[in-house]
């Protein structure tokens, strides 16, 4: 019985560690930025951003496509944000966006 408890405890600890690493990795993928322009017609955002490590990109101001055009109704120029971006065949696409912590 004690061996089963030890195995169960070890499995629980391993699962907790894996989940913690996943949460840390997801947080690390987020980049800080500031919305400079919202272009609803083109479904694009101009963002001044810090380094995007996943793309080996230094900080700069650039135009991004958005995966979900509904996000354009929730942001305005001057908003501080955290976001994720991916490169695909059509360019750089914001896949997730949230307000920056205050």
N, CA, C and O atoms as a DFTB+ gen file, in Angstrom:
408 C
 N C O
     1  1       0.828      -1.199       0.000
     2  2       0.000       0.000       0.000
     3  2       0.866       1.255       0.000
     4  3       0.562       2.228      -0.690
     5  1       1.958       1.228       0.785
     6  2       2.844       2.380       0.858
     7  2       3.484       2.647      -0.510
     8  3       3.668       3.801      -0.897
     9  1       3.820       1.580      -1.238
    10  2       4.430       1.737      -2.569
    11  2       3.452       2.421      -3.522
    12  3       3.865       3.258      -4.324
    13  1       2.183       2.087      -3.451
    14  2       1.171       2.707      -4.311
    15  2       1.046       4.189      -3.982
    16  3       0.938       5.016      -4.887
    17  1       1.059       4.531      -2.705
    18  2       0.985       5.937      -2.299
    19  2       2.197       6.710      -2.820
    20  3       2.061       7.843      -3.282
    21  1       3.387       6.094      -2.746
    22  2       4.600       6.750      -3.227
    23  2       4.551       6.971      -4.739
    24  3       4.960       8.024      -5.227
    25  1       4.059       5.989      -5.473
    26  2       3.937       6.111      -6.925
    27  2       2.927       7.196      -7.275
    28  3       3.169       8.010      -8.165
    29  1       1.792       7.207      -6.574
    30  2       0.760       8.226      -6.807
    31  2       1.307       9.619      -6.500
    32  3       1.068      10.556      -7.262
    33  1       2.022       9.763      -5.416
    34  2       2.613      11.046      -5.039
    35  2       3.641      11.495      -6.081
    36  3       3.678      12.668      -6.453
    37  1       4.464      10.572      -6.544
    38  2       5.469      10.907      -7.560
    39  2       4.802      11.351      -8.851
    40  3       5.254      12.307      -9.481
    41  1       3.740      10.676      -9.253
    42  2       3.013      11.044     -10.474
    43  2       2.376      12.423     -10.321
    44  3       2.402      13.229     -11.251
    45  1       1.810      12.689      -9.158
    46  2       1.199      13.991      -8.892
    47  2       2.246      15.104      -8.931
    48  3       1.995      16.161      -9.509
    49  1       3.395      14.887      -8.337
    50  2       4.470      15.885      -8.355
    51  2       4.975      16.128      -9.777
    52  3       5.239      17.270     -10.150
    53  1       5.108      15.076     -10.563
    54  2       5.563      15.218     -11.952
    55  2       4.554      16.014     -12.765
    56  3       4.933      16.878     -13.556
    57  1       3.280      15.728     -12.575
    58  2       2.233      16.448     -13.308
    59  2       2.211      17.921     -12.909
    60  3       2.032      18.791     -13.761
    61  1       2.391      18.205     -11.628
    62  2       2.416      19.591     -11.148
    63  2       3.610      20.338     -11.733
    64  3       3.477      21.492     -12.140
    65  1       4.757      19.701     -11.780
    66  2       5.959      20.333     -12.346
    67  2       5.761      20.604     -13.835
    68  3       6.129      21.674     -14.320
    69  1       5.190      19.659     -14.558
    70  2       4.957      19.855     -15.986
    71  2       3.993      21.001     -16.235
    72  3       4.195      21.800     -17.150
    73  1       2.947      21.087     -15.427
    74  2       1.977      22.176     -15.567
    75  2       2.632      23.516     -15.257
    76  3       2.396      24.495     -15.965
    77  1       3.440      23.575     -14.226
    78  2       4.136      24.816     -13.869
    79  2       5.052      25.264     -14.995
    80  3       5.092      26.447     -15.330
    81  1       5.787      24.329     -15.580
    82  2       6.678      24.665     -16.696
    83  2       5.895      25.172     -17.890
    84  3       6.345      26.083     -18.584
    85  1       4.734      24.596     -18.138
    86  2       3.891      25.034     -19.250
    87  2       3.395      26.455     -19.028
    88  3       3.417      27.268     -19.952
    89  1       2.952      26.760     -17.825
    90  2       2.468      28.103     -17.498
    91  2       3.601      29.114     -17.635
    92  3       3.401      30.202     -18.175
    93  1       4.781      28.764     -17.154
    94  2       5.937      29.661     -17.261
    95  2       6.293      29.876     -18.733
    96  3       6.575      31.006     -19.133
    97  1       6.287      28.827     -19.539
    98  2       6.616      28.959     -20.959
    99  2       5.599      29.835     -21.675
   100  3       5.975      30.650     -22.517
   101  1       4.322      29.681     -21.357
   102  2       3.303      30.498     -21.993
   103  2       3.460      31.957     -21.621
   104  3       3.314      32.829     -22.478
   105  1       3.755      32.241     -20.367
   106  2       3.949      33.623     -19.936
   107  2       5.166      34.223     -20.616
   108  3       5.172      35.408     -20.952
   109  1       6.197      33.412     -20.820
   110  2       7.421      33.904     -21.439
   111  2       7.198      34.268     -22.906
   112  3       7.931      35.096     -23.447
   113  1       6.212      33.674     -23.553
   114  2       5.949      33.959     -24.958
   115  2       5.247      35.298     -25.157
   116  3       5.249      35.835     -26.265
   117  1       4.660      35.833     -24.125
   118  2       3.953      37.105     -24.233
   119  2       4.972      38.236     -24.331
   120  3       6.008      38.217     -23.667
   121  1       4.658      39.223     -25.174
   122  2       5.521      40.382     -25.378
   123  2       4.770      41.635     -24.955
   124  3       3.575      41.771     -25.220
   125  1       5.471      42.545     -24.300
   126  2       4.874      43.826     -23.917
   127  2       4.828      44.739     -25.127
   128  3       5.731      44.738     -25.963
   129  1       3.752      45.524     -25.207
   130  2       3.639      46.460     -26.309
   131  2       2.665      47.587     -26.003
   132  3       2.002      47.602     -24.966
   133  1       2.600      48.528     -26.934
   134  2       1.654      49.637     -26.849
   135  2       1.020      49.804     -28.224
   136  3       1.712      49.908     -29.236
   137  1      -0.299      49.828     -28.239
   138  2      -1.023      50.037     -29.490
   139  2      -0.754      51.461     -29.975
   140  3      -0.943      52.421     -29.227
   141  1      -0.319      51.593     -31.209
   142  2      -0.093      52.907     -31.798
   143  2      -1.209      53.278     -32.767
   144  3      -1.549      54.452     -32.915
   145  1      -1.780      52.263     -33.431
   146  2      -2.845      52.526     -34.405
   147  2      -3.702      51.277     -34.550
   148  3      -3.194      50.156     -34.536
   149  1      -5.014      51.484     -34.691
   150  2      -5.969      50.406     -34.960
   151  2      -6.550      50.668     -36.341
   152  3      -7.166      51.708     -36.572
   153  1      -6.356      49.721     -37.263
   154  2      -6.857      49.853     -38.630
   155  2      -7.900      48.760     -38.862
   156  3      -7.572      47.652     -39.285
   157  1      -9.159      49.092     -38.579
   158  2     -10.231      48.101     -38.697
   159  2     -10.463      47.679     -40.144
   160  3     -10.769      46.516     -40.404
   161  1     -10.322      48.607     -41.086
   162  2     -10.548      48.274     -42.494
   163  2      -9.570      47.202     -42.990
   164  3      -9.952      46.289     -43.722
   165  1      -8.312      47.329     -42.583
   166  2      -7.284      46.370     -43.009
   167  2      -7.109      45.215     -42.032
   168  3      -6.356      44.278     -42.297
   169  1      -7.816      45.285     -40.888
   170  2      -7.709      44.262     -39.838
   171  2      -6.272      44.135     -39.350
   172  3      -5.710      43.042     -39.271
   173  1      -5.681      45.324     -39.016
   174  2      -4.289      45.346     -38.575
   175  2      -4.109      46.279     -37.385
   176  3      -4.879      47.217     -37.178
   177  1      -3.063      45.991     -36.610
   178  2      -2.661      46.816     -35.474
   179  2      -1.224      47.263     -35.679
   180  3      -0.378      46.478     -36.108
   181  1      -0.948      48.519     -35.374
   182  2       0.430      48.974     -35.296
   183  2       0.795      48.959     -33.825
   184  3       0.131      49.588     -33.002
   185  1       1.864      48.230     -33.500
   186  2       2.261      48.025     -32.108
   187  2       3.737      48.378     -31.934
   188  3       4.594      47.910     -32.684
   189  1       4.014      49.203     -30.940
   190  2       5.387      49.427     -30.501
   191  2       5.641      48.343     -29.458
   192  3       4.952      48.282     -28.440
   193  1       6.628      47.489     -29.713
   194  2       6.804      46.322     -28.851
   195  2       8.248      46.129     -28.420
   196  3       9.185      46.658     -29.019
   197  1       8.388      45.352     -27.359
   198  2       9.701      44.917     -26.894
   199  2      10.159      43.740     -27.729
   200  3       9.524      43.378     -28.719
   201  1      11.257      43.152     -27.324
   202  2      11.818      41.998     -28.027
   203  2      10.808      40.852     -28.076
   204  3      10.160      40.532     -27.079
   205  1      10.690      40.245     -29.252
   206  2       9.857      39.049     -29.413
   207  2      10.830      37.883     -29.533
   208  3      11.321      37.579     -30.620
   209  1      11.101      37.238     -28.409
   210  2      12.134      36.206     -28.350
   211  2      11.836      35.026     -29.248
   212  3      12.747      34.478     -29.867
   213  1      10.575      34.622     -29.332
   214  2      10.225      33.447     -30.133
   215  2      10.507      33.650     -31.619
   216  3      10.659      32.679     -32.360
   217  1      10.578      34.905     -32.055
   218  2      10.863      35.212     -33.459
   219  2      12.251      35.828     -33.638
   220  3      12.624      36.223     -34.743
   221  1      13.013      35.908     -32.542
   222  2      14.342      36.528     -32.565
   223  2      14.271      37.924     -33.173
   224  3      15.076      38.292     -34.029
   225  1      13.280      38.698     -32.704
   226  2      13.020      40.035     -33.243
   227  2      13.271      41.086     -32.162
   228  3      12.742      40.974     -31.056
   229  1      14.074      42.106     -32.473
   230  2      14.288      43.167     -31.486
   231  2      13.047      44.034     -31.346
   232  3      12.122      43.951     -32.155
   233  1      13.038      44.863     -30.315
   234  2      11.932      45.792     -30.119
   235  2      11.869      46.805     -31.254
   236  3      12.901      47.246     -31.758
   237  1      10.658      47.173     -31.652
   238  2      10.436      48.134     -32.733
   239  2       8.951      48.456     -32.808
   240  3       8.159      47.944     -32.016
   241  1       8.579      49.288     -33.741
   242  2       7.173      49.555     -34.030
   243  2       6.876      48.944     -35.389
   244  3       7.589      49.208     -36.357
   245  1       5.834      48.132     -35.471
   246  2       5.486      47.497     -36.747
   247  2       3.999      47.174     -36.817
   248  3       3.284      47.224     -35.816
   249  1       3.565      46.849     -37.996
   250  2       2.162      46.530     -38.262
   251  2       1.985      45.012     -38.226
   252  3       2.773      44.265     -38.806
   253  1       0.936      44.579     -37.535
   254  2       0.606      43.164     -37.410
   255  2      -0.806      42.912     -37.906
   256  3      -1.692      43.748     -37.729
   257  1      -1.014      41.768     -38.525
   258  2      -2.356      41.282     -38.799
   259  2      -2.905      40.735     -37.481
   260  3      -2.142      40.480     -36.549
   261  1      -4.212      40.556     -37.402
   262  2      -4.812      39.943     -36.211
   263  2      -5.553      38.682     -36.609
   264  3      -6.233      38.642     -37.635
   265  1      -5.413      37.657     -35.789
   266  2      -6.095      36.388     -36.044
   267  2      -7.605      36.558     -35.893
   268  3      -8.383      36.025     -36.684
   269  1      -8.013      37.315     -34.855
   270  2      -9.426      37.534     -34.563
   271  2      -9.742      39.021     -34.713
   272  3      -9.381      39.807     -33.836
   273  1     -10.403      39.430     -35.795
   274  2     -10.703      40.850     -36.007
   275  2     -11.536      41.487     -34.891
   276  3     -11.544      42.711     -34.766
   277  1     -12.228      40.698     -34.087
   278  2     -13.025      41.244     -32.979
   279  2     -12.142      41.955     -31.956
   280  3     -12.615      42.826     -31.226
   281  1     -10.867      41.589     -31.900
   282  2      -9.950      42.233     -30.953
   283  2      -9.799      43.721     -31.273
   284  3      -9.487      44.513     -30.384
   285  1     -10.016      44.106     -32.522
   286  2      -9.866      45.507     -32.925
   287  2     -10.899      46.411     -32.263
   288  3     -10.679      47.615     -32.130
   289  1     -12.022      45.836     -31.849
   290  2     -13.055      46.613     -31.164
   291  2     -12.764      46.790     -29.678
   292  3     -13.427      47.579     -29.004
   293  1     -11.769      46.054     -29.162
   294  2     -11.477      46.092     -27.720
   295  2     -10.240      46.916     -27.376
   296  3      -9.913      47.081     -26.201
   297  1      -9.549      47.437     -28.398
   298  2      -8.322      48.193     -28.125
   299  2      -8.361      49.545     -28.821
   300  3      -9.131      49.771     -29.754
   301  1      -7.493      50.444     -28.330
   302  2      -7.382      51.764     -28.950
   303  2      -5.929      52.214     -28.853
   304  3      -5.155      51.662     -28.071
   305  1      -5.566      53.201     -29.634
   306  2      -4.212      53.743     -29.588
   307  2      -3.886      54.179     -28.160
   308  3      -4.703      54.814     -27.494
   309  1      -2.700      53.837     -27.707
   310  2      -2.259      54.182     -26.358
   311  2      -2.409      53.058     -25.354
   312  3      -1.805      53.113     -24.283
   313  1      -3.207      52.027     -25.671
   314  2      -3.387      50.901     -24.745
   315  2      -2.075      50.134     -24.582
   316  3      -1.394      49.829     -25.561
   317  1      -1.734      49.829     -23.330
   318  2      -0.589      48.969     -23.013
   319  2      -1.106      47.538     -23.029
   320  3      -2.137      47.232     -22.429
   321  1      -0.382      46.666     -23.718
   322  2      -0.847      45.295     -23.907
   323  2       0.278      44.291     -23.688
   324  3       1.451      44.646     -23.579
   325  1      -0.121      43.034     -23.628
   326  2       0.782      41.881     -23.739
   327  2       0.180      41.054     -24.862
   328  3      -1.038      40.900     -24.947
   329  1       1.047      40.516     -25.731
   330  2       0.515      39.794     -26.878
   331  2       1.449      38.684     -27.329
   332  3       2.635      38.664     -26.999
   333  1       0.875      37.755     -28.099
   334  2       1.634      36.695     -28.759
   335  2       1.502      36.908     -30.248
   336  3       0.459      37.344     -30.737
   337  1       2.554      36.603     -30.960
   338  2       2.547      36.761     -32.411
   339  2       3.213      35.541     -33.049
   340  3       4.157      34.970     -32.504
   341  1       2.700      35.165     -34.206
   342  2       3.273      34.063     -34.986
   343  2       3.544      34.558     -36.400
   344  3       2.886      35.476     -36.892
   345  1       4.515      33.939     -37.036
   346  2       4.782      34.241     -38.437
   347  2       4.137      33.145     -39.268
   348  3       4.333      31.958     -39.007
   349  1       3.362      33.553     -40.276
   350  2       2.793      32.581     -41.199
   351  2       3.081      33.049     -42.622
   352  3       3.841      33.997     -42.815
   353  1       2.493      32.409     -43.604
   354  2       2.775      32.722     -45.003
   355  2       2.404      34.156     -45.378
   356  3       3.010      34.734     -46.280
   357  1       1.419      34.731     -44.697
   358  2       0.975      36.085     -45.055
   359  2       1.648      37.177     -44.230
   360  3       1.457      38.359     -44.517
   361  1       2.430      36.815     -43.214
   362  2       3.118      37.812     -42.399
   363  2       3.056      37.489     -40.930
   364  3       2.920      36.330     -40.537
   365  1       3.157      38.528     -40.115
   366  2       3.121      38.368     -38.664
   367  2       1.700      38.596     -38.169
   368  3       1.065      39.596     -38.503
   369  1       1.208      37.644     -37.359
   370  2      -0.188      37.656     -36.920
   371  2      -0.257      37.620     -35.393
   372  3       0.333      36.746     -34.758
   373  1      -0.979      38.573     -34.814
   374  2      -1.239      38.559     -33.375
   375  2      -2.284      37.477     -33.120
   376  3      -3.397      37.529     -33.643
   377  1      -1.898      36.496     -32.303
   378  2      -2.792      35.376     -32.027
   379  2      -3.471      35.475     -30.671
   380  3      -4.487      34.824     -30.426
   381  1      -2.902      36.295     -29.793
   382  2      -3.486      36.484     -28.457
   383  2      -3.100      37.875     -27.983
   384  3      -1.983      38.337     -28.214
   385  1      -4.040      38.538     -27.316
   386  2      -3.792      39.897     -26.847
   387  2      -4.559      40.107     -25.556
   388  3      -5.721      39.717     -25.442
   389  1      -3.901      40.727     -24.579
   390  2      -4.561      41.034     -23.297
   391  2      -4.021      42.344     -22.776
   392  3      -2.918      42.752     -23.138
   393  1      -4.794      43.015     -21.921
   394  2      -4.292      44.258     -21.320
   395  2      -3.058      43.958     -20.466
   396  3      -2.966      42.898     -19.847
   397  1      -2.120      44.891     -20.438
   398  2      -0.943      44.737     -19.590
   399  2      -1.351      44.908     -18.134
   400  3      -2.272      45.663     -17.820
   401  1      -0.661      44.206     -17.255
   402  2      -0.918      44.362     -15.818
   403  2      -0.549      45.779     -15.411
   404  3       0.454      46.327     -15.868
   405  1      -1.364      46.364     -14.550
   406  2      -1.123      47.751     -14.126
   407  2      -0.272      47.822     -12.909
   408  3       0.023      48.914     -12.425
